[in-house]
Amino acid sequence: MAQLSTIISSILRDMVFAQHQANMYAISLKDVYSKNGRLDNFSLPAVALGEMDLSIQYGITDSSSEVEQYEINYPALRDIVKGIAKSCAKLLLDSTIPIFSEVATAKDSNEATPLLTLKEDKRTRRDFSTFLSRKIQKALQKETTAIINEDGTINEQNLARIILNVADDFLLNHQEIRDLLDKSTNSFCDEKAKTAMKAAIDQGLAALIQDVNIYRKRLVPSVDVCV
């Protein structure tokens, strides 16, 4: 039998798809407008779906059953993402600081100060780890759908990709670190650091997300209907 919730959700999906199709058609008109000088500065037509009234005639055949529904446990997800970000920030620093140290020892002490400070000063290292952790957490929050599989487990491949992208942007390309790496006589320093970070993340993530599932189950009343 059909479920009333399935029928309504199907209608709502069709509404969203219709809005998407209208938006895509409006975008396609941009090329047409641009070819006509008089229309080049015209605004694209916009379509917005407002409120809709639907009349659905149905009969309830069975209202005694309950169905299982799964939804994302957002409080748990926030805690998991925060823990992953904090652990991975430490893994990234632990894997790259030895490589940075090699660069620092080959430089003048004044030039190498930022790298030596990151290695030797616990407070600086902790502050940078916190900074990196926040960047990772923010990036993961933006790509929630990419890191969650259909069964509620964590997509390790996408998770690693996002974390390594953050590491590339905010660790390897941090201005002070980037300046020293660019001046390094070791042309393979970047590749060495990226390889070390990837190895550390690949190895560490498996333990961090083992047995993690961010879906929670709920039993909700269900009605079978005839439309």
C-alpha positions as CSV (number, residue, x, y, z in Angstrom):
1,M,0.0,0.0,0.0
2,A,1.1,3.6,-0.6
3,Q,2.2,5.7,2.4
4,L,0.7,9.1,2.8
5,S,4.2,10.5,3.7
6,T,5.7,9.1,0.5
7,I,3.0,10.7,-1.6
8,I,3.5,14.1,0.0
9,S,7.3,13.9,-0.1
10,S,7.1,13.0,-3.8
11,I,5.0,16.1,-4.5
12,L,7.4,18.3,-2.6
13,R,10.4,16.9,-4.5
14,D,8.6,17.6,-7.8
15,M,8.1,21.2,-6.7
16,V,11.8,21.6,-5.9
17,F,12.7,20.0,-9.2
18,A,10.3,22.3,-11.1
19,Q,12.0,25.3,-9.4
20,H,15.4,24.0,-10.4
21,Q,14.3,23.5,-14.1
22,A,12.9,27.0,-14.2
23,N,16.2,28.4,-12.8
24,M,18.3,26.4,-15.3
25,Y,16.1,27.6,-18.2
26,A,16.6,31.2,-17.1
27,I,20.3,30.7,-17.0
28,S,20.3,29.3,-20.5
29,L,18.7,32.6,-21.7
30,K,21.9,34.4,-20.7
31,D,23.6,33.3,-23.9
32,V,20.7,34.5,-26.0
33,Y,20.6,37.9,-24.3
34,S,24.4,38.3,-24.6
35,K,24.2,37.9,-28.4
36,N,21.8,40.9,-28.6
37,G,23.4,44.2,-27.6
38,R,20.1,45.7,-26.6
39,L,19.3,42.9,-24.2
40,D,22.8,42.4,-22.9
41,N,22.1,44.3,-19.7
42,F,18.6,42.9,-19.1
43,S,18.1,41.0,-15.9
44,L,17.4,37.3,-16.3
45,P,13.7,36.3,-15.8
46,A,13.1,34.8,-12.4
47,V,10.5,32.3,-11.3
48,A,9.6,31.7,-7.7
49,L,7.2,29.0,-6.5
50,G,5.0,30.3,-3.8
51,E,2.4,28.7,-1.6
52,M,0.4,25.9,-3.1
53,D,-3.0,24.4,-2.1
54,L,-3.4,20.7,-2.8
55,S,-6.5,18.6,-2.5
56,I,-5.7,14.9,-2.1
57,Q,-8.5,12.5,-1.8
58,Y,-7.5,9.3,0.0
59,G,-8.8,6.6,2.2
60,I,-6.9,5.1,5.1
61,T,-6.7,1.3,4.9
62,D,-4.5,0.7,8.0
63,S,-3.3,3.1,10.7
64,S,-2.0,0.6,13.3
65,S,1.6,0.1,12.0
66,E,4.8,1.9,12.8
67,V,7.7,2.4,10.5
68,E,11.4,3.0,11.2
69,Q,12.8,6.3,10.0
70,Y,16.4,7.3,10.1
71,E,17.7,10.8,10.5
72,I,21.0,12.5,11.0
73,N,21.8,13.0,14.7
74,Y,23.1,16.5,14.4
75,P,24.3,17.0,18.0
76,A,26.3,13.8,17.7
77,L,27.6,14.9,14.2
78,R,28.9,18.2,15.6
79,D,30.8,16.3,18.4
80,I,32.2,13.8,15.9
81,V,33.4,16.5,13.5
82,K,34.9,18.5,16.3
83,G,36.8,15.5,17.5
84,I,38.0,14.5,14.0
85,A,39.1,18.1,13.3
86,K,41.1,18.3,16.6
87,S,42.8,14.9,16.1
88,C,43.6,15.5,12.4
89,A,45.1,19.0,13.1
90,K,47.5,17.3,15.5
91,L,48.3,14.5,13.0
92,L,49.0,17.1,10.3
93,L,51.4,19.1,12.5
94,D,53.2,16.0,13.8
95,S,53.8,14.7,10.3
96,T,55.0,18.0,8.8
97,I,57.0,19.6,11.6
98,P,60.0,17.2,11.1
99,I,60.1,18.1,7.4
100,F,59.9,21.8,8.3
101,S,62.7,21.3,10.7
102,E,64.9,20.1,7.9
103,V,64.2,23.3,6.0
104,A,64.9,25.4,9.1
105,T,68.3,23.9,9.8
106,A,69.4,24.8,6.4
107,K,68.4,28.4,6.8
108,D,69.7,31.4,8.7
109,S,68.4,31.4,12.2
110,N,66.4,34.6,11.7
111,E,64.8,33.3,8.5
112,A,63.9,30.0,10.2
113,T,62.4,31.5,13.3
114,P,58.8,30.8,12.4
115,L,59.5,27.1,11.7
116,L,61.7,26.7,14.8
117,T,59.1,28.4,17.0
118,L,56.4,26.1,15.7
119,K,58.6,23.1,16.6
120,E,60.0,24.2,19.9
121,D,57.3,26.5,21.5
122,K,54.5,24.4,22.9
123,R,52.1,27.4,23.1
124,T,52.6,28.4,19.5
125,R,52.2,24.8,18.4
126,R,49.0,24.5,20.4
127,D,47.6,27.7,19.0
128,F,48.4,26.7,15.5
129,S,46.8,23.3,16.0
130,T,43.6,25.0,17.3
131,F,43.6,27.3,14.3
132,L,44.0,24.4,11.9
133,S,41.3,22.4,13.8
134,R,38.8,25.2,13.4
135,K,39.5,25.4,9.6
136,I,39.0,21.7,9.3
137,Q,35.8,21.8,11.3
138,K,34.4,24.6,9.2
139,A,35.2,22.8,6.0
140,L,33.6,19.6,7.1
141,Q,30.5,21.4,8.2
142,K,30.1,22.9,4.7
143,E,30.3,19.4,3.1
144,T,28.2,17.4,5.5
145,T,26.4,15.5,2.7
146,A,29.8,14.5,1.2
147,I,31.1,12.9,4.3
148,I,28.0,10.9,5.2
149,N,27.2,7.6,3.4
150,E,23.6,6.5,2.8
151,D,23.8,4.1,5.8
152,G,25.0,6.8,8.2
153,T,28.7,5.8,8.2
154,I,31.4,8.3,7.5
155,N,32.9,8.4,4.0
156,E,36.6,8.1,4.7
157,Q,37.7,9.0,1.2
158,N,35.8,12.3,1.1
159,L,36.7,13.1,4.7
160,A,40.5,12.7,3.9
161,R,40.1,14.8,0.8
162,I,38.6,17.7,2.6
163,I,41.1,17.6,5.4
164,L,44.1,17.5,3.1
165,N,42.7,20.4,1.1
166,V,42.5,22.4,4.3
167,A,46.1,21.3,5.1
168,D,47.3,22.5,1.7
169,D,45.5,25.9,2.0
170,F,46.2,26.7,5.7
171,L,49.4,24.8,6.6
172,L,51.6,24.4,3.5
173,N,50.4,27.7,2.1
174,H,50.4,29.6,5.4
175,Q,52.3,32.8,4.4
176,E,55.3,32.4,6.8
177,I,55.7,28.7,6.0
178,R,55.2,29.2,2.3
179,D,57.9,31.8,2.1
180,L,60.5,29.5,3.7
181,L,59.5,26.5,1.7
182,D,59.7,28.5,-1.6
183,K,63.3,29.5,-0.6
184,S,64.3,26.0,0.3
185,T,66.9,24.3,-1.9
186,N,65.1,21.1,-1.5
187,S,62.6,21.1,-4.5
188,F,60.9,18.0,-3.2
189,C,60.0,19.5,0.2
190,D,56.4,20.2,-0.8
191,E,55.8,16.7,-2.2
192,K,57.5,15.2,0.9
193,A,55.2,17.1,3.2
194,K,52.1,16.2,1.2
195,T,53.0,12.5,1.2
196,A,53.6,12.6,5.0
197,M,50.3,14.3,5.6
198,K,48.4,11.9,3.5
199,A,50.0,8.9,5.2
200,A,49.2,10.3,8.6
201,I,45.6,11.1,7.8
202,D,45.0,7.8,6.0
203,Q,46.3,5.9,9.0
204,G,44.7,8.0,11.7
205,L,41.2,8.3,10.2
206,A,40.5,4.6,10.2
207,A,40.7,4.6,14.0
208,L,38.8,7.9,14.4
209,I,35.7,6.8,12.4
210,Q,35.6,3.1,13.3
211,D,32.1,2.1,14.2
212,V,30.8,5.7,13.9
213,N,27.3,6.1,12.6
214,I,25.5,9.4,12.9
215,Y,22.0,8.1,12.0
216,R,19.4,7.7,14.8
217,K,16.3,5.5,14.5
218,R,12.8,6.7,15.2
219,L,9.5,4.8,15.2
220,V,6.7,6.9,13.7
221,P,3.0,6.2,13.2
222,S,2.3,5.0,9.6
223,V,-0.9,5.0,7.6
224,D,-1.5,3.0,4.4
225,V,-3.7,4.9,2.0
226,C,-5.6,4.5,-1.3
227,V,-5.4,7.6,-3.4
